[in-house]
Amino acid sequence: MANVADLQSKYSKLAQEYSKLRAQNQVLKKAVVDEQTASCSLKVSKLTLLFIKDAIN
């Protein structure tokens, strides 16, 4: 019986850790998407400025 209780305890801890990691994963995914969006926006801004500079000259 102690073995079953031990396994249930380990399973519960594992389930809690899995849930915590899934939540962290969602936060990290959002951070990556936000960073990619910001990077893309900066690239577009840079290209726009270069285009305007070339058009003026």
C-alpha positions as CSV (number, residue, x, y, z in Angstrom):
1,M,0.0,0.0,0.0
2,A,2.8,2.4,0.8
3,N,4.1,1.9,-2.8
4,V,0.7,2.9,-4.3
5,A,0.6,6.0,-2.1
6,D,4.2,6.8,-3.1
7,L,3.3,6.5,-6.8
8,Q,0.3,8.7,-6.4
9,S,2.4,11.3,-4.6
10,K,5.0,11.2,-7.4
11,Y,2.3,11.4,-10.1
12,S,0.7,14.4,-8.4
13,K,4.0,16.2,-8.2
14,L,4.8,15.3,-11.8
15,A,1.3,16.6,-12.9
16,Q,1.9,19.9,-11.0
17,E,5.3,20.4,-12.6
18,Y,4.0,19.6,-16.1
19,S,1.2,22.2,-15.6
20,K,3.7,24.8,-14.4
21,L,6.0,24.1,-17.4
22,R,3.1,24.4,-19.9
23,A,2.2,27.8,-18.4
24,Q,5.8,29.0,-18.7
25,N,5.9,27.7,-22.3
26,Q,2.9,29.8,-23.2
27,V,4.6,32.9,-21.8
28,L,7.9,32.2,-23.6
29,K,6.0,31.5,-26.9
30,K,4.3,34.9,-26.6
31,A,7.7,36.6,-25.8
32,V,9.2,35.1,-29.0
33,V,6.3,36.2,-31.2
34,D,6.5,39.7,-29.7
35,E,10.2,39.9,-30.2
36,Q,9.9,38.7,-33.8
37,T,7.2,41.3,-34.5
38,A,9.3,44.1,-33.0
39,S,12.3,42.9,-35.1
40,C,10.3,42.8,-38.3
41,S,8.9,46.3,-37.5
42,L,12.4,47.7,-37.1
43,K,13.6,46.1,-40.3
44,V,10.6,47.7,-42.2
45,S,11.4,51.1,-40.6
46,K,15.0,50.8,-41.6
47,L,14.2,49.9,-45.2
48,T,11.7,52.7,-45.4
49,L,14.3,55.2,-44.1
50,L,16.8,53.9,-46.6
51,F,14.3,54.2,-49.4
52,I,13.4,57.8,-48.5
53,K,17.1,58.7,-48.2
54,D,17.8,57.2,-51.7
55,A,14.8,59.1,-53.1
56,I,16.0,62.4,-51.7
57,N,19.5,62.0,-53.1
